[in-house]
Amino acid sequence: MSRQRWKPSATVAAIMAREDGRYLLVEEHTPEGVRLNNPAGHLDPGESPEDGCAREALEETAHTFTPTALVGIYLARFQRPRHNAKDEDVTYLRFAYTGDVGALDPTRKLDRGIIRAVWMSPDEIRDSQHLHRSPLVWQSIQDHLAGKRYDMGLVFTHPSVWTMTAP
């Protein structure tokens, strides 16, 4: 009996905080409607998780972002209803980073599907959980607030990722 190979989607998220304690989230269009999310997205071929995180943060918020620590690695699964078909089983493996937030580039257009980037207090984020794209939004903020930080060397990217050759 053959089993279908399980392939969770590798994603990255930026936990972007200001000194006043507010966090930058994005309001975005999703298949489930308008939702709040950490600046996040899929890891692209040829990039390390920290490079993908910096790219996604810039594309979705128009702020540069330099990851300095890993907040956590998360695994979450949900069923996405489909019309006239079996529900889609979706699993995400998320690498969440915190780091240095740069200035806003007001001339930069936000990524397709992003309505706006919004600074929110932890209380506002907690109270808006019904609008979160994933339970990982609040979990990663809670972990950041708890001071969870892991060395950037915890996630190793082999040079073959950039050269596309076998090790």
C-alpha positions as CSV (number, residue, x, y, z in Angstrom):
1,M,0.0,0.0,0.0
2,S,1.5,3.3,-1.0
3,R,1.1,6.4,1.1
4,Q,1.0,9.9,-0.2
5,R,4.1,11.8,0.9
6,W,3.2,14.5,3.5
7,K,4.6,17.9,2.5
8,P,3.9,20.7,5.0
9,S,4.4,24.2,3.6
10,A,7.6,25.9,4.9
11,T,6.7,29.4,5.9
12,V,8.5,32.3,7.6
13,A,7.1,35.1,9.8
14,A,8.4,38.4,11.1
15,I,7.6,39.3,14.7
16,M,8.1,43.0,14.3
17,A,8.0,45.0,17.5
18,R,8.5,48.6,18.4
19,E,10.0,50.0,21.6
20,D,6.5,51.1,22.7
21,G,5.4,47.4,22.8
22,R,3.3,47.5,19.6
23,Y,3.6,44.8,16.9
24,L,3.2,45.2,13.2
25,L,0.6,42.9,11.7
26,V,-0.9,42.9,8.2
27,E,-4.5,42.9,7.3
28,E,-4.9,40.6,4.2
29,H,-7.4,39.0,1.9
30,T,-7.4,35.2,2.4
31,P,-9.7,32.4,1.1
32,E,-11.4,32.7,4.5
33,G,-12.0,36.4,4.2
34,V,-10.1,39.4,5.5
35,R,-7.7,38.3,8.3
36,L,-4.8,39.5,10.5
37,N,-1.4,37.9,10.2
38,N,2.2,38.4,11.1
39,P,4.1,39.6,8.0
40,A,4.6,36.1,6.7
41,G,4.7,33.9,3.6
42,H,6.2,30.8,1.9
43,L,9.9,30.2,1.8
44,D,11.0,30.6,-1.8
45,P,13.5,28.4,-3.6
46,G,17.1,29.6,-3.2
47,E,16.7,31.5,0.0
48,S,17.4,30.8,3.7
49,P,14.6,31.1,6.2
50,E,16.0,34.4,7.5
51,D,16.3,35.8,4.0
52,G,12.7,34.8,3.2
53,C,11.6,36.4,6.4
54,A,13.3,39.7,5.5
55,R,11.8,39.6,2.0
56,E,8.2,38.9,3.2
57,A,8.4,41.6,5.8
58,L,9.4,44.2,3.2
59,E,6.9,43.0,0.6
60,E,4.0,43.0,3.1
61,T,4.8,46.1,5.3
62,A,7.1,48.3,3.3
63,H,9.5,48.2,6.2
64,T,13.0,46.7,6.0
65,F,13.5,43.9,8.6
66,T,16.7,42.3,9.7
67,P,16.2,39.0,11.6
68,T,18.4,38.8,14.7
69,A,16.8,35.9,16.6
70,L,14.5,32.9,16.1
71,V,11.4,33.2,18.3
72,G,10.2,29.7,17.5
73,I,9.4,27.0,15.0
74,Y,5.7,26.1,14.8
75,L,3.6,23.4,13.2
76,A,-0.1,24.0,12.6
77,R,-2.8,22.2,10.6
78,F,-6.3,23.2,9.4
79,Q,-9.0,22.1,7.0
80,R,-9.9,24.7,4.3
81,P,-13.4,24.1,2.9
82,R,-13.7,23.8,-0.9
83,H,-16.8,24.2,-3.0
84,N,-17.8,21.0,-4.7
85,A,-14.7,19.1,-3.5
86,K,-13.1,17.5,-0.4
87,D,-11.8,19.9,2.1
88,E,-8.1,20.8,1.7
89,D,-5.8,19.6,4.4
90,V,-3.2,22.4,5.0
91,T,-0.2,22.1,7.3
92,Y,2.3,24.9,7.9
93,L,5.8,24.6,9.3
94,R,6.6,28.2,10.4
95,F,9.9,29.8,11.3
96,A,9.2,33.0,13.3
97,Y,12.0,35.6,13.7
98,T,12.3,38.8,15.6
99,G,14.8,41.5,14.6
100,D,15.4,45.1,13.7
101,V,12.6,47.0,12.1
102,G,13.7,49.7,9.6
103,A,11.9,52.8,8.5
104,L,8.7,52.7,6.3
105,D,9.2,53.3,2.6
106,P,6.1,55.2,1.8
107,T,6.6,54.8,-2.0
108,R,6.7,51.0,-1.8
109,K,3.5,49.2,-2.9
110,L,2.4,46.4,-0.6
111,D,2.2,42.8,-1.8
112,R,-0.9,41.6,-3.7
113,G,-3.6,40.7,-1.2
114,I,-2.3,42.9,1.6
115,I,-4.8,45.6,2.6
116,R,-2.6,47.4,5.1
117,A,0.0,47.0,7.8
118,V,-1.1,48.1,11.3
119,W,0.7,48.5,14.6
120,M,-1.3,46.9,17.4
121,S,-0.8,46.4,21.2
122,P,-0.6,42.9,22.6
123,D,-4.1,43.4,24.1
124,E,-5.5,44.4,20.7
125,I,-3.9,41.3,19.1
126,R,-5.2,39.0,21.9
127,D,-8.7,40.5,21.6
128,S,-8.7,40.1,17.7
129,Q,-7.9,36.3,17.7
130,H,-11.2,35.6,15.9
131,L,-9.7,37.5,12.9
132,H,-6.3,35.8,12.9
133,R,-5.3,33.9,9.9
134,S,-3.8,31.2,12.1
135,P,-3.4,30.4,15.8
136,L,0.3,30.9,15.3
137,V,-0.2,34.7,15.1
138,W,-1.0,35.0,18.8
139,Q,1.3,32.1,19.8
140,S,4.3,33.8,18.3
141,I,3.5,37.1,19.9
142,Q,3.1,35.4,23.3
143,D,6.4,33.7,22.8
144,H,8.1,37.0,21.9
145,L,6.5,38.7,25.0
146,A,7.8,35.8,27.1
147,G,11.4,36.6,25.9
148,K,11.9,33.5,23.8
149,R,14.9,34.1,21.6
150,Y,17.1,31.4,19.9
151,D,20.5,31.9,18.3
152,M,20.3,32.5,14.5
153,G,22.7,29.6,14.1
154,L,20.0,27.2,15.3
155,V,18.7,27.0,11.7
156,F,21.5,26.1,9.3
157,T,21.2,26.7,5.5
158,H,23.5,24.6,3.4
159,P,25.2,26.5,0.5
160,S,23.5,24.1,-1.9
161,V,20.3,26.1,-1.3
162,W,21.8,29.0,-3.3
163,T,23.8,27.0,-5.8
164,M,21.1,24.4,-6.5
165,T,23.7,21.7,-6.7
166,A,24.0,18.5,-4.7
167,P,26.1,18.7,-1.5
